[in-house]
Amino acid sequence: MDDAALAWRSDQQIRFLAENLIEAISPSNVLLVNPGSAKAVIDTRRASIVRGARAFVRDMSSSPRVPRMVDPDALNPGRDLALTPGAVIFRSPVLELIQYAPRRGSRGRIGRLA
């Protein structure tokens, strides 16, 4: 791809696509070749395939049409995630620096471990 003389953005898009296609066909991601997924199919009596197909259809039917990595209802702010007031004190194209306010008088655990 280095010899193609593409613009930076086009080069990055093609690299992203190529890397994802290679990952998609890797043996660990192919149901019939991956022993762990084959065992899950047997152990769940094919229910894992049905769940996976439903998740795929759900993810592809709404924007941005990419598979979800985390269940959106898995974490609850204030219970599983800490809520600390803060403000952006510096922003650049590369980073954002946030200054968080101290929580005075509160020294307990914020969340609980699963």
Rosetta silent file (secondary structure, phi, psi, omega in degrees, C-alpha in Angstrom):
SEQUENCE: MDDAALAWRSDQQIRFLAENLIEAISPSNVLLVNPGSAKAVIDTRRASIVRGARAFVRDMSSSPRVPRMVDPDALNPGRDLALTPGAVIFRSPVLELIQYAPRRGSRGRIGRLA
SCORE:     score description
SCORE:     0.000 S_00000001
   1 L     0.000  -19.827 -179.147    0.000    0.000    0.000 S_00000001
   2 H   -68.842  -27.018 -178.333    2.984    2.293    0.445 S_00000001
   3 H   -83.789   -6.582 -174.963    3.623    2.344   -3.328 S_00000001
   4 H   -77.902  -14.616 -179.390    0.071    3.413   -4.207 S_00000001
   5 L    55.076   50.245  178.973    0.709    7.120   -3.397 S_00000001
   6 L   -90.080  157.918  171.967   -2.682    7.545   -1.726 S_00000001
   7 L   -64.778  155.569 -175.916   -3.786   10.446    0.397 S_00000001
   8 H   -54.386  -46.636 -177.200   -3.367    9.845    4.141 S_00000001
   9 H   -64.123  -44.818  178.743   -7.106    9.394    4.746 S_00000001
  10 H   -63.464  -40.608  178.081   -7.561    6.948    1.854 S_00000001
  11 H   -60.586  -44.627 -179.593   -4.501    4.999    2.984 S_00000001
  12 H   -66.239  -39.030  179.191   -5.891    4.713    6.526 S_00000001
  13 H   -65.165  -42.340  179.520   -9.324    3.636    5.266 S_00000001
  14 H   -67.555  -40.932  177.404   -7.839    0.906    3.062 S_00000001
  15 H   -61.673  -43.137  179.338   -5.570   -0.306    5.883 S_00000001
  16 H   -59.958  -46.882  179.769   -8.568   -0.413    8.251 S_00000001
  17 H   -62.889  -46.649 -178.881  -10.608   -2.434    5.760 S_00000001
  18 H   -62.916  -44.377  179.963   -7.750   -4.846    4.999 S_00000001
  19 H   -63.023  -40.284 -179.881   -6.950   -5.429    8.686 S_00000001
  20 H   -69.566  -37.281  177.061  -10.605   -6.096    9.503 S_00000001
  21 H   -65.841  -40.763  177.877  -11.020   -8.518    6.604 S_00000001
  22 H   -63.310  -43.957  177.881   -7.899  -10.417    7.683 S_00000001
  23 H   -62.922  -39.613 -177.593   -9.185  -10.585   11.275 S_00000001
  24 H   -63.250  -33.615 -178.525  -12.623  -11.734   10.081 S_00000001
  25 L   -98.139    6.680  177.679  -11.189  -14.759    8.258 S_00000001
  26 L   -66.635  146.381 -176.113   -8.680  -15.667   10.960 S_00000001
  27 H   -54.669  -32.117 -179.192   -9.226  -19.238   12.254 S_00000001
  28 H   -69.538  -16.575 -179.210  -10.186  -18.037   15.728 S_00000001
  29 H  -104.763    6.280  179.350  -13.148  -16.163   14.204 S_00000001
  30 L  -105.921  119.597 -173.304  -14.492  -18.992   12.019 S_00000001
  31 L   -52.042  -46.201 -174.062  -17.142  -21.068   13.764 S_00000001
  32 L   -75.210  -15.472 -177.065  -16.282  -24.418   12.207 S_00000001
  33 L  -103.141  -25.843 -176.672  -12.528  -24.140   12.888 S_00000001
  34 L   -82.465  115.423 -178.028  -12.511  -22.641   16.402 S_00000001
  35 H   -63.135  -33.132  179.626  -12.717  -25.453   18.996 S_00000001
  36 H   -65.149  -42.652  179.790  -14.076  -23.106   21.682 S_00000001
  37 H   -72.793  -35.176  177.673  -17.015  -21.984   19.588 S_00000001
  38 H   -62.947  -41.036  177.744  -17.673  -25.518   18.365 S_00000001
  39 H   -64.399  -40.378  178.524  -17.835  -26.691   21.998 S_00000001
  40 H   -62.827  -38.412  178.239  -20.214  -23.829   22.860 S_00000001
  41 H   -62.393  -43.712 -179.871  -22.511  -24.876   19.986 S_00000001
  42 H   -68.149  -47.385 -177.285  -22.596  -28.446   21.300 S_00000001
  43 H   -63.433  -35.313 -177.763  -22.952  -27.457   24.972 S_00000001
  44 L   -95.804    5.628 -177.937  -25.802  -25.013   24.304 S_00000001
  45 L    54.365   49.064  177.506  -27.515  -27.242   21.747 S_00000001
  46 L    71.738    2.753  179.215  -27.054  -24.586   19.043 S_00000001
  47 H   -65.163  -30.400  179.576  -28.553  -21.798   21.213 S_00000001
  48 H   -65.811  -33.326  177.174  -25.263  -19.882   20.987 S_00000001
  49 H   -68.024  -41.474  179.628  -25.647  -19.716   17.190 S_00000001
  50 H   -64.179  -45.228  178.358  -29.196  -18.390   17.536 S_00000001
  51 H   -61.256  -43.657  179.882  -28.087  -15.750   20.091 S_00000001
  52 H   -63.873  -41.225  179.126  -25.192  -14.723   17.865 S_00000001
  53 H   -65.484  -41.398  177.895  -27.411  -14.451   14.781 S_00000001
  54 H   -63.396  -43.306  179.334  -29.948  -12.329   16.688 S_00000001
  55 H   -63.047  -41.416  179.410  -27.192  -10.040   17.984 S_00000001
  56 H   -62.391  -46.344  179.460  -25.764   -9.688   14.474 S_00000001
  57 H   -62.687  -43.645  179.085  -29.154   -8.764   12.989 S_00000001
  58 H   -60.470  -45.724 -177.673  -29.809   -6.282   15.828 S_00000001
  59 H   -68.390  -35.791 -177.750  -26.394   -4.638   15.391 S_00000001
  60 H   -82.702  -13.636 -177.653  -26.626   -4.427   11.612 S_00000001
  61 L   -87.075   -8.185  178.484  -30.198   -3.063   11.603 S_00000001
  62 L  -133.905  153.166 -178.704  -29.295    0.223   13.297 S_00000001
  63 L   -65.247  141.034   14.226  -26.590    2.809   12.787 S_00000001
  64 L   -94.265   15.198  176.402  -23.529    2.678   12.958 S_00000001
  65 L    59.084   45.577  172.764  -23.892   -0.939   11.709 S_00000001
  66 L  -131.415  150.281  179.953  -20.979   -2.410   13.618 S_00000001
  67 L   -62.665  139.210  175.876  -21.099   -5.181   16.227 S_00000001
  68 L   -73.403  140.120  177.590  -21.494   -4.007   19.824 S_00000001
  69 L   -95.813  -25.675 -176.570  -18.591   -4.856   22.080 S_00000001
  70 L  -137.272  140.276  174.699  -20.408   -4.133   25.361 S_00000001
  71 L   -64.940  124.081 -177.635  -24.052   -4.380   26.383 S_00000001
  72 L   -62.532  -20.013  179.529  -25.200   -0.748   26.771 S_00000001
  73 L   -95.665    5.574 -174.964  -27.177   -1.654   29.904 S_00000001
  74 L   -72.989  -30.109 -176.625  -24.254   -3.445   31.597 S_00000001
  75 L  -119.111  132.809 -179.703  -22.911   -0.383   33.440 S_00000001
  76 L  -113.687  121.088  178.467  -24.959    2.056   35.484 S_00000001
  77 E   -57.575  135.552 -178.777  -23.537    5.522   36.250 S_00000001
  78 L    90.419  -21.030  176.955  -23.229    6.050   39.991 S_00000001
  79 L  -111.969  -55.427 -179.900  -23.272    2.322   40.711 S_00000001
  80 L   -97.966  -22.710 -179.759  -20.768    0.660   38.365 S_00000001
  81 E  -120.555  136.739  178.354  -19.159    3.848   37.071 S_00000001
  82 L   -75.067  141.914  176.042  -17.840    6.699   39.179 S_00000001
  83 L  -114.266  105.387 -178.754  -19.340   10.117   38.547 S_00000001
  84 L  -121.559  126.180  178.944  -16.813   12.815   39.301 S_00000001
  85 L   -64.695  140.862  179.055  -17.354   16.413   38.240 S_00000001
  86 E  -157.069  168.521  179.718  -14.617   17.706   35.966 S_00000001
  87 E  -139.946  144.590  176.397  -13.795   20.287   33.342 S_00000001
  88 E   -74.373  122.580  179.219  -11.677   20.244   30.208 S_00000001
  89 E  -107.183  -12.403  175.070   -8.683   22.506   30.844 S_00000001
  90 E  -155.108  136.425  178.967   -6.805   21.776   27.609 S_00000001
  91 E  -137.197  134.017  175.018   -7.902   20.379   24.260 S_00000001
  92 L  -137.759  174.463  177.644   -5.865   19.572   21.153 S_00000001
  93 L   -63.971  -18.164 -175.386   -6.428   17.326   18.131 S_00000001
  94 L  -101.256  -33.601 -175.391   -4.494   14.597   19.949 S_00000001
  95 L  -148.248  165.855  175.169   -5.653   14.805   23.566 S_00000001
  96 E  -133.602  123.173 -179.379   -8.043   16.299   26.043 S_00000001
  97 E  -100.645  124.166 -177.100   -6.870   17.109   29.574 S_00000001
  98 E  -115.869  131.718  175.164   -9.585   16.980   32.235 S_00000001
  99 E  -102.469  121.298 -178.643   -9.239   18.307   35.774 S_00000001
 100 E   -96.025  144.044  178.620  -11.491   16.469   38.198 S_00000001
 101 L   -80.180  141.828  178.075  -12.854   18.006   41.372 S_00000001
 102 L   -69.844  151.152  176.801  -11.974   16.240   44.627 S_00000001
 103 L  -102.372   94.954 -177.583  -14.730   14.435   46.480 S_00000001
 104 L   -80.348  141.106  176.095  -14.422   15.694   50.036 S_00000001
 105 L    80.287    1.327 -179.719  -16.025   13.768   52.843 S_00000001
 106 L  -124.992  110.156 -177.762  -16.595   10.624   50.816 S_00000001
 107 L  -123.667   22.351 -179.527  -14.078    7.822   51.292 S_00000001
 108 L   -93.327  175.883  175.752  -16.195    4.769   50.481 S_00000001
 109 L   -69.962  142.435 -179.728  -16.194    2.468   47.495 S_00000001
 110 L   -86.165  -43.904 -178.876  -17.909    3.933   44.462 S_00000001
 111 L  -120.711 -170.530  176.191  -18.913    0.746   42.750 S_00000001
 112 L  -126.840  146.827  179.136  -19.042   -2.913   43.585 S_00000001
 113 L   -83.113  139.754 -179.850  -16.937   -5.688   42.193 S_00000001
 114 L   -83.165    0.000    0.000  -18.746   -8.418   40.306 S_00000001
